Amino acid sequence: MWQRVQTLYLAISTALLGAMFFCDKAGDISFVSYWPYAVLLSVVTLLHLLALTTWRFRVFQVRTTVLAALITLAFQAWLVVDFIITGNNPVFHVPAIFPFVAIILDVLAARAIWADELLVRSSSRLRSSNRRKH
């Protein structure tokens, strides 16, 4: 499981989003002090953990990863809008870009998982065609 690159992508993405629970958004305001952010962070982190643990079911893992990436994209868009609306030149902290990095890692993971699935399907097809010949 850990030797696959997509598992490392998902693990790093999960770690980045999990770190946001303990980081500040701007000033002394944490991400989890605003309950909609806390709910979205919890949902996305749980989806990433689900994608990490379902490595035997590649199609489900791809769907879970893509869903997590879409929800993370919505979360990142909400953060950007929130920073723009806030005004008063809020100080951006590095964790504000963690969802963007997580989206990139999710897309890379989904592509790698799907490539593995296509490889397994093609090898299964080749094995079944060899059995018919003999």
Secondary structure by P-SEA (a helix, b strand, c coil): ccccaaaaaaaaaaaaaaacccccccccccccccaaaaaaaaaaaaaaaaaaaacccaaaaaaaaaaaaaaaaaaaaaaaaaaaaaccccccccccaaaaaaaaaaaaaaaaaaaaaaaaaaaaaaaaaaaaac
